[in-house]
Amino acid sequence: IVRLGYRGYESGSLFADEKVYQNLYGAKEAGLRVGAYFYSQAITPQEAAEEAAFALEILDGFRLDMPVVFDWEFVSGSAARTDNMDAITLTKCTVAFCEAIRAGGYNAMVYFNPYMAENFLNLLELQDLGYPFWLAHYTDTMTFPYRVQMWQYSYTGNVPGIEGGVDLN
C-alpha cells in the first residue's frame, strides 16, 4: 500500500509523497499487488473530496490491484487543525473521500484503529455503503466485532532496505 500524499497538520496544504512514483512503479515491477492510501487531515467533507481529487490526479489512471485507502488519524503532541474533530464530521469526510475515489474508477477502503472506530466513525454507515475496512489493532488475536478485510497487527516488522519498523498486515 503506497502513500500517495498527505495534508499538512497545521497548514492544511496538500503534498504528494516525494517517492510516490518510484514506489508505485517499483512495487509493480517487483510483482507486488499494489494499493494506495492518502493520509488525510481533512476537517470538512469538501476538504476530503479535495484530497480524493488530488489522489486521483497523482494516480492518473495507474492500475491498482487493491483499493485507495482513506487514512485519517489524530496527530499527537501537535497544534493540529484537526484537534476539534467530531464523529459526525469525520464520517462525512470519510464518505466524501471514498465516494470521490469510487467516482474516479477505483475501489475505496477505510483505515482506522479501535479508538477511532469507537469514538469517531459510524462504522455501520460506512459498512452499509460497502467500504471495506483496514484495522490497525496490535494484538495477537482478532477480537474486533466488525468484519475487516485487512488487519494491521504490528508496526515492528523488518524489511531489507527500509530503516526502522515496518507495519505488518
Backbone as a chain_set.jsonl record, in Angstrom:
{"seq": "IVRLGYRGYESGSLFADEKVYQNLYGAKEAGLRVGAYFYSQAITPQEAAEEAAFALEILDGFRLDMPVVFDWEFVSGSAARTDNMDAITLTKCTVAFCEAIRAGGYNAMVYFNPYMAENFLNLLELQDLGYPFWLAHYTDTMTFPYRVQMWQYSYTGNVPGIEGGVDLN", "coords": {"N": [[0.872, -1.165, 0.0], [0.903, 1.97, -1.056], [1.871, 5.228, -0.12], [0.203, 7.97, -1.334], [0.009, 10.693, -0.827], [-0.403, 13.524, 1.404], [-2.074, 15.663, 3.797], [-1.097, 18.693, 5.267], [-0.518, 19.008, 8.778], [-0.832, 21.396, 10.205], [-0.913, 23.496, 8.335], [-2.709, 22.68, 6.382], [-2.219, 22.311, 3.748], [-1.85, 20.459, 0.662], [0.176, 17.678, -0.203], [2.169, 15.7, -2.369], [3.54, 12.45, -1.915], [7.021, 12.251, -1.763], [8.252, 10.087, -2.958], [6.355, 8.764, -4.426], [5.895, 7.91, -7.15], [8.153, 6.38, -7.703], [7.739, 4.381, -5.79], [5.184, 3.309, -6.522], [5.614, 2.335, -9.197], [7.894, 0.786, -8.772], [6.954, -1.181, -6.986], [5.096, -2.496, -8.621], [6.823, -3.433, -10.646], [8.254, -5.241, -9.147], [6.468, -7.231, -8.926], [4.457, -7.114, -7.077], [1.187, -6.916, -5.573], [-0.598, -3.946, -5.735], [-1.786, -1.238, -3.825], [-3.059, 1.908, -2.604], [-2.748, 4.774, -0.395], [-4.1, 7.731, 1.15], [-3.008, 10.104, 3.378], [-4.996, 11.666, 5.396], [-5.993, 14.845, 6.676], [-8.307, 16.142, 6.711], [-10.858, 18.471, 7.526], [-13.354, 19.031, 6.794], [-16.05, 17.765, 4.731], [-15.7, 18.787, 2.157], [-12.958, 19.317, 2.036], [-12.042, 16.683, 2.225], [-13.003, 15.603, -0.173], [-11.478, 17.16, -1.88], [-8.95, 16.138, -1.267], [-9.27, 13.538, -2.266], [-9.555, 14.114, -5.005], [-7.014, 15.125, -5.481], [-5.484, 12.824, -4.95], [-6.435, 11.177, -7.023], [-5.507, 12.608, -9.195], [-2.744, 12.264, -8.878], [-2.592, 9.487, -9.249], [-3.58, 9.211, -11.873], [-4.869, 7.317, -13.599], [-3.311, 5.065, -13.122], [-2.976, 1.59, -12.791], [-4.34, -0.083, -10.167], [-4.229, -2.847, -7.903], [-5.425, -3.156, -5.539], [-7.489, -1.334, -3.143], [-7.882, 2.338, -2.886], [-7.037, 3.956, -0.045], [-8.566, 5.674, 2.656], [-7.018, 7.339, 5.099], [-7.259, 8.636, 8.049], [-6.001, 10.206, 10.828], [-5.52, 11.132, 14.261], [-3.205, 13.622, 15.326], [-0.706, 13.455, 17.582], [0.628, 15.493, 20.206], [0.81, 17.898, 18.835], [-0.143, 21.06, 17.475], [-2.479, 20.604, 15.886], [-4.76, 21.215, 13.181], [-6.912, 19.606, 13.278], [-7.784, 19.082, 15.817], [-10.346, 19.481, 16.972], [-12.116, 17.64, 15.885], [-15.128, 15.802, 15.229], [-17.336, 12.922, 15.493], [-19.503, 12.846, 13.648], [-18.742, 14.668, 11.637], [-16.266, 13.547, 10.831], [-17.082, 11.071, 9.819], [-18.623, 11.966, 7.666], [-16.581, 13.171, 6.166], [-15.087, 10.894, 5.535], [-16.899, 9.471, 3.911], [-17.178, 11.334, 1.818], [-14.566, 11.366, 0.71], [-14.263, 8.637, -0.041], [-16.423, 8.245, -1.828], [-15.715, 10.0, -3.889], [-13.366, 8.781, -4.75], [-14.389, 6.336, -5.667], [-15.987, 7.345, -7.764], [-13.953, 8.129, -9.396], [-13.13, 5.772, -10.49], [-11.843, 3.852, -8.949], [-11.545, 1.415, -6.286], [-12.524, 2.006, -2.912], [-11.332, 2.23, 0.485], [-11.366, 2.099, 4.098], [-9.261, 3.116, 6.674], [-8.5, 2.583, 10.083], [-8.198, 2.644, 13.716], [-9.075, 0.823, 16.778], [-9.837, 2.809, 18.704], [-10.523, 5.034, 17.12], [-12.646, 3.867, 15.746], [-14.519, 3.413, 17.784], [-15.038, 5.974, 18.74], [-15.044, 7.968, 16.734], [-16.029, 7.3, 14.208], [-18.801, 6.277, 12.243], [-19.29, 3.219, 11.924], [-21.295, 1.444, 11.113], [-22.744, 2.898, 9.18], [-20.697, 3.292, 7.274], [-20.093, 0.659, 6.634], [-22.564, -0.154, 5.554], [-22.502, 1.343, 3.239], [-20.705, -0.066, 1.831], [-17.924, 0.055, 2.08], [-14.796, -1.427, 2.433], [-12.913, -2.414, 5.348], [-9.871, -1.547, 6.993], [-8.089, -2.402, 9.63], [-6.082, -1.193, 12.228], [-4.76, -2.814, 14.721], [-3.045, -3.814, 17.32], [-2.575, -6.692, 18.313], [-2.443, -10.178, 19.297], [-4.538, -11.773, 18.561], [-7.51, -11.544, 16.609], [-10.129, -9.626, 17.646], [-12.011, -7.795, 17.05], [-15.299, -6.492, 16.558], [-16.392, -6.075, 13.99], [-16.41, -7.036, 10.51], [-13.321, -7.147, 8.958], [-11.24, -6.378, 6.192], [-8.553, -6.077, 5.973], [-5.938, -6.469, 8.31], [-3.877, -4.776, 10.361], [-1.448, -5.822, 12.29], [0.914, -5.326, 13.562], [3.595, -2.973, 14.052], [6.243, -3.269, 13.969], [7.737, -4.693, 12.127], [10.36, -5.983, 9.943], [12.016, -5.054, 6.994], [14.215, -5.687, 4.4], [16.275, -3.022, 3.328], [14.678, -0.998, 4.239], [14.705, 1.393, 6.699], [14.128, 1.184, 10.177], [11.0, 0.373, 11.933], [8.418, -1.531, 10.324], [5.075, -1.638, 9.189], [3.02, -4.498, 9.664], [0.711, -6.522, 8.023]], "CA": [[0.0, 0.0, 0.0], [1.81, 3.093, -1.273], [1.325, 6.536, 0.24], [0.111, 8.908, -2.445], [0.278, 12.033, -0.342], [-0.916, 13.857, 2.726], [-2.423, 17.056, 4.076], [-0.308, 19.219, 6.375], [-1.184, 19.026, 10.088], [-1.152, 22.751, 10.64], [-1.181, 24.383, 7.198], [-3.818, 22.195, 5.572], [-1.79, 22.191, 2.351], [-1.742, 19.107, 0.127], [1.503, 17.318, -0.68], [2.395, 14.351, -2.895], [4.689, 11.783, -1.32], [8.176, 12.51, -2.638], [8.666, 8.867, -3.662], [5.139, 8.055, -4.828], [6.013, 7.221, -8.439], [9.169, 5.351, -7.505], [7.127, 3.293, -5.031], [4.131, 2.666, -7.319], [6.187, 1.569, -10.31], [8.805, -0.213, -8.219], [6.17, -2.295, -6.448], [4.563, -3.24, -9.779], [7.942, -4.127, -11.29], [8.651, -6.341, -8.262], [5.419, -8.242, -8.976], [3.567, -6.995, -5.921], [-0.145, -6.331, -5.717], [-0.422, -2.571, -5.275], [-2.869, -0.352, -3.425], [-2.54, 3.216, -2.234], [-3.5, 5.482, 0.644], [-3.882, 9.16, 1.329], [-3.02, 10.455, 4.796], [-5.896, 12.813, 5.466], [-6.207, 15.705, 7.839], [-9.472, 16.921, 6.31], [-11.749, 18.871, 8.614], [-14.69, 19.16, 6.199], [-16.223, 16.873, 3.577], [-15.139, 19.429, 0.967], [-11.511, 19.054, 2.041], [-11.839, 15.259, 1.94], [-13.197, 15.446, -1.618], [-10.289, 17.772, -2.485], [-7.87, 15.147, -1.104], [-9.519, 12.454, -3.219], [-9.223, 14.627, -6.336], [-5.549, 15.205, -5.514], [-5.017, 11.433, -5.064], [-6.755, 10.713, -8.379], [-4.578, 13.304, -10.092], [-1.456, 11.579, -8.752], [-2.716, 8.162, -9.851], [-3.71, 9.443, -13.308], [-5.202, 6.082, -14.299], [-2.413, 3.958, -12.752], [-3.766, 0.405, -12.472], [-4.134, -0.635, -8.83], [-4.802, -4.161, -7.633], [-6.125, -3.03, -4.264], [-8.161, -0.03, -3.046], [-7.305, 3.589, -2.415], [-7.455, 3.964, 1.357], [-8.703, 6.919, 3.397], [-6.306, 7.167, 6.372], [-7.372, 9.856, 8.854], [-5.533, 9.913, 12.182], [-5.187, 12.275, 15.103], [-1.788, 13.895, 15.464], [-0.438, 13.721, 18.997], [1.708, 16.423, 20.514], [0.895, 18.931, 17.819], [-1.254, 22.013, 17.402], [-3.096, 20.232, 14.615], [-6.031, 21.847, 12.849], [-7.943, 18.572, 13.434], [-7.999, 18.821, 17.237], [-11.753, 19.541, 17.373], [-12.909, 16.769, 15.023], [-16.193, 15.028, 15.864], [-17.675, 11.697, 14.769], [-20.383, 13.107, 12.505], [-17.948, 15.302, 10.583], [-15.274, 12.615, 10.294], [-17.786, 10.089, 8.986], [-18.948, 12.657, 6.411], [-15.316, 13.296, 5.431], [-14.757, 9.564, 5.037], [-17.798, 9.192, 2.789], [-16.84, 12.234, 0.705], [-13.344, 10.865, 0.084], [-14.491, 7.323, -0.662], [-17.307, 8.391, -2.99], [-14.938, 10.623, -4.963], [-12.451, 7.744, -5.251], [-15.221, 5.433, -6.473], [-16.354, 8.06, -8.992], [-12.739, 8.166, -10.205], [-12.877, 4.456, -11.065], [-11.074, 2.997, -8.045], [-12.204, 0.958, -5.067], [-12.136, 2.777, -1.734], [-11.234, 1.488, 1.742], [-11.225, 2.981, 5.256], [-8.27, 2.692, 7.659], [-8.755, 3.128, 11.417], [-7.859, 1.799, 14.856], [-10.265, 0.655, 17.613], [-10.242, 4.072, 19.323], [-11.229, 5.809, 16.098], [-13.901, 3.174, 15.46], [-15.446, 3.574, 18.906], [-15.296, 7.365, 19.097], [-15.031, 8.98, 15.671], [-16.555, 6.83, 12.927], [-20.035, 5.496, 12.252], [-18.936, 2.047, 11.121], [-22.497, 0.867, 10.489], [-22.992, 3.662, 7.953], [-19.625, 3.008, 6.317], [-20.28, -0.736, 6.212], [-23.73, -0.181, 4.672], [-22.1, 1.931, 1.958], [-19.876, -1.053, 1.15], [-16.49, 0.299, 2.157], [-14.029, -2.391, 3.212], [-12.198, -1.857, 6.495], [-8.491, -1.913, 7.304], [-7.99, -2.137, 11.06], [-4.79, -1.219, 12.913], [-5.058, -3.314, 16.073], [-1.811, -4.542, 17.606], [-2.836, -7.809, 19.219], [-2.135, -11.498, 18.728], [-5.766, -12.37, 18.021], [-8.512, -10.6, 16.141], [-11.319, -9.62, 18.504], [-12.838, -6.666, 16.646], [-16.634, -7.006, 16.259], [-16.778, -5.882, 12.592], [-15.6, -7.748, 9.526], [-12.276, -6.321, 8.362], [-10.597, -7.01, 5.05], [-7.121, -6.056, 6.258], [-5.637, -6.312, 9.732], [-2.51, -4.364, 10.667], [-1.275, -6.406, 13.617], [2.191, -4.928, 14.152], [4.32, -1.887, 13.392], [7.654, -3.525, 14.262], [8.314, -5.622, 11.168], [11.627, -5.629, 9.296], [12.086, -5.289, 5.559], [15.525, -5.266, 3.902], [16.282, -1.789, 2.581], [13.875, 0.021, 4.92], [15.2, 1.677, 8.045], [13.082, 1.316, 11.191], [9.902, -0.585, 11.946], [7.507, -1.574, 9.186], [3.776, -2.208, 9.522], [2.725, -5.84, 9.165], [-0.732, -6.644, 7.816]], "C": [[0.918, 1.227, 0.0], [1.135, 4.398, -0.861], [1.369, 7.444, -0.978], [0.507, 10.308, -2.006], [-0.368, 12.252, 1.004], [-1.305, 15.329, 2.783], [-1.634, 17.493, 5.299], [-1.121, 19.35, 7.652], [-1.658, 20.423, 10.472], [-1.575, 23.642, 9.476], [-2.425, 23.974, 6.422], [-3.477, 22.069, 4.098], [-1.684, 20.726, 1.949], [-0.358, 18.877, -0.451], [1.485, 15.9, -1.253], [3.579, 13.757, -2.141], [5.862, 11.928, -2.289], [8.639, 11.28, -3.414], [7.474, 8.086, -4.233], [5.318, 7.293, -6.139], [7.067, 6.119, -8.387], [8.546, 4.138, -6.8], [6.042, 2.566, -5.819], [4.725, 1.77, -8.395], [7.15, 0.495, -9.825], [8.072, -1.425, -7.667], [5.6, -3.145, -7.578], [5.667, -4.06, -10.448], [8.416, -5.314, -10.468], [7.589, -7.438, -8.219], [4.456, -8.203, -7.798], [2.184, -6.504, -6.332], [-0.078, -4.956, -5.064], [-1.756, -1.906, -4.963], [-2.24, 0.959, -3.013], [-3.347, 3.792, -1.086], [-3.161, 6.953, 0.615], [-4.024, 9.454, 2.806], [-3.772, 11.772, 4.949], [-5.798, 13.557, 6.786], [-7.374, 16.637, 7.519], [-10.319, 17.261, 7.532], [-13.162, 19.164, 8.103], [-14.818, 18.129, 5.082], [-15.65, 17.469, 2.293], [-13.624, 19.211, 0.896], [-11.22, 17.594, 1.725], [-12.013, 14.979, 0.451], [-12.015, 16.045, -2.391], [-9.093, 16.809, -2.396], [-8.036, 14.006, -2.097], [-9.17, 12.898, -4.634], [-7.711, 14.709, -6.523], [-4.956, 13.803, -5.685], [-5.264, 10.891, -6.469], [-5.847, 11.359, -9.414], [-3.198, 12.633, -10.062], [-1.508, 10.229, -9.463], [-2.835, 8.244, -11.376], [-3.943, 8.149, -14.095], [-4.303, 4.904, -13.997], [-3.269, 2.776, -12.296], [-3.379, -0.129, -11.088], [-4.799, -1.998, -8.725], [-5.674, -4.133, -6.382], [-6.689, -1.61, -4.16], [-7.256, 1.161, -2.769], [-7.901, 3.809, -1.024], [-7.489, 5.384, 1.918], [-8.129, 6.679, 4.786], [-6.316, 8.5, 7.117], [-6.97, 9.492, 10.277], [-5.331, 11.216, 12.942], [-3.678, 12.399, 15.199], [-1.54, 14.234, 16.931], [0.712, 14.704, 19.157], [1.859, 17.552, 19.523], [-0.3, 19.869, 17.933], [-1.969, 21.793, 16.071], [-4.439, 20.932, 14.428], [-7.196, 20.882, 13.037], [-8.336, 18.323, 14.891], [-9.469, 18.783, 17.659], [-12.658, 18.668, 16.518], [-13.959, 16.023, 15.839], [-16.586, 13.872, 14.94], [-18.548, 11.952, 13.54], [-19.578, 13.689, 11.346], [-16.937, 14.327, 9.985], [-15.929, 11.548, 9.429], [-18.161, 10.716, 7.65], [-17.699, 12.85, 5.549], [-14.94, 11.968, 4.784], [-15.6, 9.224, 3.818], [-17.446, 10.06, 1.587], [-15.6, 11.753, -0.036], [-13.632, 9.58, -0.69], [-15.397, 7.408, -1.887], [-16.574, 9.026, -4.169], [-13.956, 9.621, -5.576], [-13.214, 6.753, -6.124], [-15.588, 6.082, -7.807], [-15.164, 8.159, -9.948], [-12.331, 6.812, -10.757], [-12.065, 3.501, -10.209], [-11.959, 2.51, -6.895], [-11.665, 1.759, -3.895], [-12.153, 1.881, -0.501], [-11.012, 2.492, 2.866], [-10.273, 2.35, 6.262], [-8.593, 3.358, 8.991], [-8.231, 2.173, 12.47], [-9.095, 1.683, 15.75], [-10.749, 1.949, 18.275], [-11.029, 4.928, 18.34], [-12.591, 5.189, 15.812], [-14.943, 3.432, 16.553], [-15.888, 5.016, 19.11], [-15.488, 8.337, 17.939], [-15.526, 8.517, 14.31], [-17.863, 6.078, 13.145], [-19.8, 4.292, 11.336], [-20.141, 1.393, 10.465], [-22.807, 1.579, 9.172], [-21.949, 3.326, 6.89], [-19.728, 1.587, 5.779], [-21.452, -0.835, 5.241], [-23.427, 0.402, 3.295], [-21.116, 1.031, 1.201], [-18.387, -0.803, 1.174], [-15.816, -0.795, 2.965], [-13.221, -1.677, 4.29], [-10.795, -2.422, 6.605], [-8.26, -1.453, 8.735], [-6.556, -2.237, 11.545], [-5.072, -1.578, 14.364], [-3.937, -4.28, 16.447], [-2.021, -5.567, 18.71], [-2.477, -9.11, 18.512], [-3.35, -12.161, 18.097], [-6.758, -11.283, 17.643], [-9.767, -10.724, 17.0], [-12.292, -8.514, 18.113], [-14.203, -7.159, 16.168], [-17.127, -6.804, 14.824], [-15.881, -6.714, 11.694], [-14.583, -6.766, 8.945], [-11.617, -7.096, 7.23], [-9.084, -7.018, 5.198], [-6.931, -5.797, 7.744], [-4.16, -5.972, 9.887], [-2.257, -4.786, 12.115], [0.041, -6.017, 14.29], [2.77, -3.745, 13.382], [5.832, -2.08, 13.569], [8.291, -4.541, 13.317], [9.621, -5.1, 10.595], [11.563, -5.985, 7.825], [13.464, -4.818, 5.097], [15.405, -3.993, 3.057], [15.443, -0.675, 3.184], [14.377, 0.165, 6.337], [14.021, 1.803, 9.01], [11.985, 0.28, 11.035], [8.969, -0.416, 10.759], [6.194, -2.196, 9.645], [3.627, -3.595, 8.9], [1.204, -6.002, 9.134], [-1.096, -8.063, 7.427]], "O": [[1.629, 1.472, 0.975], [-0.02, 4.646, -1.204], [2.423, 7.66, -1.576], [1.235, 11.016, -2.702], [-0.819, 11.315, 1.663], [-0.916, 16.128, 1.93], [-1.516, 16.738, 6.264], [-2.283, 19.757, 7.614], [-2.756, 20.595, 11.001], [-2.492, 24.452, 9.614], [-3.119, 24.826, 5.866], [-4.345, 21.755, 3.284], [-1.455, 19.857, 2.791], [0.214, 19.752, -1.1], [0.858, 15.005, -0.686], [4.51, 14.473, -1.772], [5.703, 11.745, -3.496], [9.34, 11.409, -4.418], [7.581, 6.887, -4.49], [4.924, 6.13, -6.223], [6.882, 5.049, -8.967], [8.807, 2.997, -7.181], [5.982, 1.337, -5.793], [4.384, 0.591, -8.493], [7.215, -0.589, -10.406], [8.509, -2.561, -7.852], [5.618, -4.373, -7.504], [5.472, -5.231, -10.774], [8.925, -6.288, -11.022], [7.777, -8.458, -7.557], [3.724, -9.163, -7.557], [2.034, -5.773, -7.311], [0.443, -4.819, -3.957], [-2.716, -1.999, -5.728], [-1.019, 1.108, -3.066], [-4.474, 3.37, -0.827], [-2.107, 7.371, 0.135], [-5.029, 9.103, 3.423], [-3.242, 12.846, 4.666], [-5.557, 12.98, 7.846], [-7.425, 17.772, 7.992], [-10.476, 16.452, 8.446], [-14.054, 19.501, 8.881], [-13.811, 17.668, 4.544], [-15.168, 16.733, 1.432], [-13.078, 18.951, -0.177], [-10.25, 17.297, 1.027], [-11.252, 14.202, -0.125], [-11.603, 15.513, -3.422], [-8.32, 16.687, -3.346], [-7.062, 13.557, -2.702], [-8.554, 12.142, -5.385], [-7.192, 14.399, -7.595], [-4.032, 13.614, -6.476], [-4.402, 10.223, -7.04], [-5.464, 10.724, -10.396], [-2.565, 12.46, -11.103], [-0.584, 9.868, -10.192], [-2.249, 7.427, -12.087], [-3.305, 7.912, -15.12], [-4.505, 3.828, -14.561], [-4.189, 2.951, -11.497], [-2.249, -0.567, -10.868], [-5.807, -2.265, -9.38], [-6.547, -4.981, -6.197], [-6.393, -0.77, -5.009], [-6.069, 1.029, -2.469], [-9.12, 3.842, -0.857], [-6.581, 6.185, 1.693], [-8.685, 5.904, 5.564], [-5.494, 9.378, 6.856], [-7.535, 8.571, 10.866], [-5.019, 12.256, 12.362], [-2.96, 11.4, 15.157], [-2.106, 15.194, 17.455], [1.642, 14.738, 18.351], [2.948, 18.11, 19.39], [-1.352, 19.483, 18.442], [-2.048, 22.696, 15.238], [-5.155, 21.202, 15.392], [-8.353, 21.296, 12.965], [-9.145, 17.436, 15.164], [-9.799, 18.103, 18.63], [-13.858, 18.931, 16.434], [-13.72, 15.657, 16.99], [-16.219, 13.847, 13.765], [-18.342, 11.329, 12.498], [-19.72, 13.25, 10.205], [-16.766, 14.283, 8.767], [-15.372, 11.164, 8.401], [-18.034, 10.073, 6.608], [-17.762, 12.705, 4.329], [-14.524, 11.927, 3.626], [-15.08, 8.744, 2.811], [-17.419, 9.571, 0.457], [-15.578, 11.731, -1.266], [-13.279, 9.464, -1.863], [-15.162, 6.717, -2.878], [-16.785, 8.636, -5.317], [-13.745, 9.621, -6.789], [-12.741, 6.372, -7.195], [-15.509, 5.443, -8.856], [-15.343, 8.259, -11.162], [-11.301, 6.702, -11.422], [-11.641, 2.449, -10.688], [-12.983, 3.115, -6.579], [-10.496, 2.146, -3.88], [-12.892, 0.898, -0.446], [-10.53, 3.6, 2.629], [-10.448, 1.198, 6.658], [-8.919, 4.544, 9.037], [-7.864, 1.038, 12.167], [-10.081, 2.379, 15.508], [-11.956, 2.16, 18.395], [-12.074, 5.48, 18.683], [-13.579, 5.906, 15.653], [-16.119, 3.645, 16.255], [-16.99, 5.261, 19.6], [-16.038, 9.421, 18.133], [-15.449, 9.276, 13.344], [-18.009, 5.334, 14.115], [-20.073, 4.343, 10.137], [-20.023, 0.842, 9.371], [-23.1, 0.931, 8.166], [-22.295, 3.102, 5.73], [-19.475, 1.346, 4.599], [-21.357, -1.517, 4.221], [-24.029, -0.003, 2.3], [-20.741, 1.331, 0.067], [-17.651, -1.383, 0.376], [-16.236, -1.065, 4.091], [-12.89, -0.498, 4.164], [-10.555, -3.602, 6.351], [-8.237, -0.254, 9.015], [-5.884, -3.241, 11.309], [-5.56, -0.755, 15.138], [-3.882, -5.409, 15.96], [-1.691, -5.339, 19.874], [-2.24, -9.141, 17.305], [-3.218, -13.005, 17.211], [-6.828, -10.234, 18.285], [-10.384, -11.787, 17.073], [-13.302, -8.319, 18.788], [-14.268, -8.15, 15.441], [-18.189, -7.318, 14.473], [-14.753, -7.055, 12.052], [-14.949, -5.681, 8.493], [-11.457, -8.314, 7.303], [-8.405, -7.866, 4.619], [-7.66, -5.015, 8.355], [-3.294, -6.791, 9.578], [-2.786, -4.182, 13.048], [0.26, -6.342, 15.457], [2.468, -3.547, 12.205], [6.607, -1.151, 13.342], [9.281, -5.18, 13.673], [9.95, -3.923, 10.743], [11.118, -7.07, 7.451], [13.85, -3.681, 5.367], [14.543, -3.897, 2.183], [15.481, 0.461, 2.711], [14.465, -0.81, 7.084], [13.027, 2.457, 8.694], [12.022, -0.569, 10.144], [8.761, 0.69, 10.259], [6.195, -3.167, 10.401], [4.048, -3.834, 7.768], [0.508, -5.664, 10.092], [-2.27, -8.362, 7.21]]}, "num_chains": 1, "name": "protein.A"}
